Structure formats: structure tokens, C-alpha cells
Amino acid sequence: MEVRIEKQSDGSYIAYVPDSEKFGIIGTGETVVEAKEDFFNSIEEIKETLEENNEEIPTGLLEEPVFHFDLSSLFEYFNMINVGAFARYLGINDSLMRQYKRGDTYISDAQLNKIENGIHKIGKELVELKLV
């Protein structure tokens, strides 16, 4: 199940399933962690209701969710990532990256892909890292 996590205009966060036809599964919170916890709570409540009504639980509710973050949510959840240092690593202006993080400016698909690829590159390097 694909779950989107986004910062809302009031500064809170929402986790939701964009293509959920039968269930409106959402979670909200002041932080991404709270939104994820509320989202998982919503899933449990739906499953309990289905079980009480002797209805079959859809396989989508049994799958491990795959989270997709907007940039504001990403940097809030992974707050150990220094936005300025990460921008310099990618060759993006620090100020522009901060604007992306706040949601203050439009981000092109090409720029979004550059950021995502940079995150994946760091992740790969961390997975392969060995300490001595």
C-alpha cells in the first residue's frame, strides 16, 4: 500500500492512501511520527471493524505500507539530515533547498528527481559502509 505523507498548510502533517477506494485511511499529527502513528491506528480500527462484522480484511490492509514523503515531511522526519549540507552535496543552492523544504517555491520534476537520487545514493553508501 502506497502512503503519502505531506505537510499541510497549518504546519501539521497528514498520512493518507491516495487510491483508497473503499476506505479513507488517514493519519494526522503535529509531526510525521504522530501522523504515521495515527495512520497505523486508523488501519487497526478498520481491521477491527471488519472483523466485528465478519468481513474479510483486504490484502492491502495487511501489507507493509510504503511511505512517500514530500520534502517538508522528509526533512522533518529525517531531521538528522542537514538541509544546507545536503543541498551542497547535490549542487543545489542552500537557500533554494530551504525554500523547497518549507514549501515556499515550486520544485520541478527534474529537481525532485535529483534530490531523490541523491538520497538513494547516500542510502546505498550507508548500507555498504563498514566501520573499522
Helices and strands as residue ranges (DSSP letters): E 2-7, E 13-16, E 26-29, H 32-52, G 59-61, E 66-69, H 71-77, H 83-90, H 94-102, H 109-128
